[in-house]
Amino acid sequence: MKTPIEQYVIDRVREKRNKEKMSQAALAANLDVSRGFIGDIENPNKRAKYNLNHINELAIIFNCPVWEFLPETALKKR
């Protein structure tokens, strides 16, 4: 199970990816990871998630500040 903050980041990345009409495969190529890894991240039943290095690279890929992937305030645990 992913934590609320992990799911928040995943949701923001998916939103940006979809807005840019970027496939999971294209994002994977840009991040230098497998397409399956992106699929696992976006699957709520898998444990895969982005780390801080991924978030930094995502900000470069989407040409945006790193903070756009993070919530404005802390999220409580479920």
C-alpha positions as CSV (number, residue, x, y, z in Angstrom):
1,M,0.0,0.0,0.0
2,K,1.3,3.4,-0.9
3,T,1.3,6.2,1.6
4,P,-0.8,9.3,1.0
5,I,2.3,11.4,0.0
6,E,3.5,8.7,-2.4
7,Q,0.1,8.5,-4.0
8,Y,-0.1,12.3,-4.2
9,V,3.2,12.5,-6.2
10,I,2.1,9.6,-8.4
11,D,-1.2,11.4,-9.2
12,R,0.6,14.7,-10.0
13,V,3.0,12.9,-12.4
14,R,0.2,11.0,-14.1
15,E,-1.7,14.3,-14.5
16,K,1.3,16.0,-16.1
17,R,2.0,13.0,-18.3
18,N,-1.6,12.9,-19.5
19,K,-1.7,16.7,-20.0
20,E,1.4,16.4,-22.2
21,K,-0.1,13.4,-24.0
22,M,3.0,11.4,-23.0
23,S,2.8,7.6,-22.9
24,Q,4.1,5.6,-20.0
25,A,6.7,4.3,-22.5
26,A,7.8,7.8,-23.4
27,L,8.1,8.8,-19.7
28,A,10.0,5.7,-19.0
29,A,12.5,6.5,-21.8
30,N,13.0,10.0,-20.5
31,L,13.5,8.8,-16.9
32,D,15.8,5.9,-18.1
33,V,13.6,3.3,-16.5
34,S,11.5,0.4,-17.9
35,R,8.0,1.0,-19.1
36,G,6.9,-1.7,-16.7
37,F,8.3,0.4,-13.8
38,I,6.0,3.3,-14.7
39,G,3.1,0.9,-15.0
40,D,3.9,-0.5,-11.6
41,I,4.1,3.0,-10.1
42,E,0.7,3.9,-11.5
43,N,-0.8,0.6,-10.3
44,P,-2.2,1.1,-6.8
45,N,-1.6,-2.7,-6.1
46,K,2.1,-2.5,-6.7
47,R,4.8,-1.2,-4.3
48,A,6.8,0.8,-6.9
49,K,7.1,4.5,-6.4
50,Y,9.1,7.6,-7.3
51,N,12.1,8.6,-5.3
52,L,13.6,12.1,-4.8
53,N,16.0,11.6,-7.8
54,H,13.0,10.6,-10.0
55,I,11.1,13.7,-8.8
56,N,14.1,15.9,-9.7
57,E,14.3,14.4,-13.2
58,L,10.5,14.7,-13.6
59,A,10.8,18.4,-13.0
60,I,13.4,18.6,-15.7
61,I,11.4,16.5,-18.1
62,F,8.2,18.6,-17.6
63,N,10.1,21.8,-17.3
64,C,8.5,22.8,-14.0
65,P,9.6,23.3,-10.4
66,V,10.1,20.3,-8.2
67,W,7.4,21.5,-5.7
68,E,4.7,21.0,-8.3
69,F,4.8,17.3,-7.5
70,L,4.4,17.9,-3.8
71,P,1.4,19.0,-1.6
72,E,1.3,22.5,-0.1
73,T,0.8,21.0,3.4
74,A,1.8,17.8,5.1
75,L,-0.6,14.8,4.5
76,K,-1.7,12.7,7.4
77,K,-1.2,8.9,7.4
78,R,-4.3,6.9,6.7
